[in-house]
Amino acid sequence: MTNPSDHTPQEPMNPSRRDRLKPLELLGFSGVLAVFAGLIVLMASRSIVLALIFTAIAFIMSLLFVALLGLGGKPSDEDLEARKDLKKPEGDWH
């Protein structure tokens, strides 16, 4: 086991403004797609309830799609560098 005194203190990580607003951008994009789908259904069927249902479904589906696209992206250089700092398991753990 390592001693607490062996641990070097790290600087607190402060995300940039762009990193902090990224989730809101993704939610906004999904919201715009959902409203567009809801308006199309409203104009086609003239049913507000049906348009609200399709708006909710479109919001959830677009949010899932955007999240999956985000997971499939290439990690940044900072992310790769942070992964190198992670400790490996000690000994033969297989």
C-alpha positions as a Markdown table, in Angstrom:
| # | Residue | x | y | z |
|---|---|---|---|---|
| 1 | Met | 0.0 | 0.0 | 0.0 |
| 2 | Thr | 1.2 | 3.5 | -0.5 |
| 3 | Asn | 1.5 | 6.1 | 2.2 |
| 4 | Pro | -0.6 | 9.2 | 2.0 |
| 5 | Ser | 2.6 | 11.2 | 2.2 |
| 6 | Asp | 3.8 | 9.7 | -1.1 |
| 7 | His | 0.8 | 11.2 | -3.0 |
| 8 | Thr | 1.7 | 14.4 | -4.8 |
| 9 | Pro | -1.1 | 17.0 | -4.6 |
| 10 | Gln | -2.7 | 17.9 | -7.9 |
| 11 | Glu | -4.0 | 21.2 | -9.0 |
| 12 | Pro | -7.7 | 21.5 | -9.2 |
| 13 | Met | -9.0 | 21.1 | -12.7 |
| 14 | Asn | -10.9 | 24.1 | -14.0 |
| 15 | Pro | -12.9 | 23.4 | -17.1 |
| 16 | Ser | -13.1 | 26.1 | -19.8 |
| 17 | Arg | -16.3 | 27.9 | -20.5 |
| 18 | Arg | -16.7 | 25.9 | -23.7 |
| 19 | Asp | -16.4 | 22.6 | -21.7 |
| 20 | Arg | -19.0 | 23.9 | -19.2 |
| 21 | Leu | -21.5 | 24.9 | -21.8 |
| 22 | Lys | -21.2 | 21.8 | -24.0 |
| 23 | Pro | -24.0 | 19.9 | -22.2 |
| 24 | Leu | -26.3 | 22.9 | -22.7 |
| 25 | Glu | -25.5 | 23.0 | -26.4 |
| 26 | Leu | -26.3 | 19.3 | -26.8 |
| 27 | Leu | -29.6 | 19.7 | -24.9 |
| 28 | Gly | -30.5 | 22.8 | -27.0 |
| 29 | Phe | -29.7 | 20.9 | -30.2 |
| 30 | Ser | -31.9 | 18.1 | -29.1 |
| 31 | Gly | -34.7 | 20.5 | -28.2 |
| 32 | Val | -34.6 | 22.2 | -31.6 |
| 33 | Leu | -34.9 | 18.8 | -33.3 |
| 34 | Ala | -37.8 | 17.9 | -31.0 |
| 35 | Val | -39.7 | 21.1 | -31.6 |
| 36 | Phe | -39.2 | 20.7 | -35.4 |
| 37 | Ala | -40.6 | 17.1 | -35.3 |
| 38 | Gly | -43.5 | 18.3 | -33.1 |
| 39 | Leu | -44.4 | 21.1 | -35.5 |
| 40 | Ile | -44.3 | 18.7 | -38.5 |
| 41 | Val | -46.7 | 16.3 | -36.7 |
| 42 | Leu | -48.9 | 19.2 | -35.6 |
| 43 | Met | -49.2 | 20.6 | -39.1 |
| 44 | Ala | -49.9 | 17.1 | -40.5 |
| 45 | Ser | -52.4 | 15.8 | -37.9 |
| 46 | Arg | -53.8 | 19.0 | -36.2 |
| 47 | Ser | -53.6 | 17.1 | -32.9 |
| 48 | Ile | -51.8 | 18.8 | -30.1 |
| 49 | Val | -51.6 | 15.7 | -27.9 |
| 50 | Leu | -50.0 | 13.7 | -30.7 |
| 51 | Ala | -47.6 | 16.5 | -31.5 |
| 52 | Leu | -46.5 | 16.7 | -27.8 |
| 53 | Ile | -46.0 | 12.9 | -27.8 |
| 54 | Phe | -43.8 | 13.0 | -30.9 |
| 55 | Thr | -42.0 | 16.0 | -29.5 |
| 56 | Ala | -41.1 | 14.1 | -26.4 |
| 57 | Ile | -40.1 | 11.0 | -28.3 |
| 58 | Ala | -38.0 | 13.1 | -30.7 |
| 59 | Phe | -36.2 | 14.8 | -27.8 |
| 60 | Ile | -35.3 | 11.6 | -26.2 |
| 61 | Met | -34.2 | 9.9 | -29.4 |
| 62 | Ser | -32.1 | 12.9 | -30.5 |
| 63 | Leu | -30.5 | 13.1 | -27.0 |
| 64 | Leu | -29.5 | 9.4 | -27.2 |
| 65 | Phe | -28.2 | 9.8 | -30.7 |
| 66 | Val | -26.0 | 12.9 | -29.8 |
| 67 | Ala | -24.7 | 11.0 | -26.7 |
| 68 | Leu | -23.8 | 8.0 | -28.7 |
| 69 | Leu | -22.0 | 10.2 | -31.2 |
| 70 | Gly | -20.1 | 11.8 | -28.4 |
| 71 | Leu | -19.0 | 8.5 | -27.0 |
| 72 | Gly | -17.7 | 7.4 | -30.4 |
| 73 | Gly | -15.5 | 10.5 | -30.8 |
| 74 | Lys | -11.7 | 10.5 | -30.6 |
| 75 | Pro | -10.4 | 11.5 | -27.2 |
| 76 | Ser | -8.5 | 14.7 | -26.9 |
| 77 | Asp | -4.8 | 15.0 | -26.2 |
| 78 | Glu | -5.6 | 16.1 | -22.6 |
| 79 | Asp | -7.8 | 13.1 | -22.1 |
| 80 | Leu | -5.1 | 10.7 | -23.4 |
| 81 | Glu | -2.5 | 12.4 | -21.1 |
| 82 | Ala | -4.8 | 12.0 | -18.1 |
| 83 | Arg | -5.2 | 8.3 | -18.8 |
| 84 | Lys | -1.5 | 7.8 | -18.7 |
| 85 | Asp | -1.4 | 9.1 | -15.1 |
| 86 | Leu | -3.8 | 6.4 | -13.9 |
| 87 | Lys | -2.2 | 3.7 | -11.8 |
| 88 | Lys | -2.0 | 0.2 | -13.1 |
| 89 | Pro | -3.0 | -2.7 | -10.9 |
| 90 | Glu | -0.1 | -4.1 | -8.9 |
| 91 | Gly | 1.0 | -7.7 | -9.5 |
| 92 | Asp | -0.6 | -10.2 | -11.6 |
| 93 | Trp | -4.3 | -9.4 | -11.5 |
| 94 | His | -5.4 | -11.7 | -14.4 |
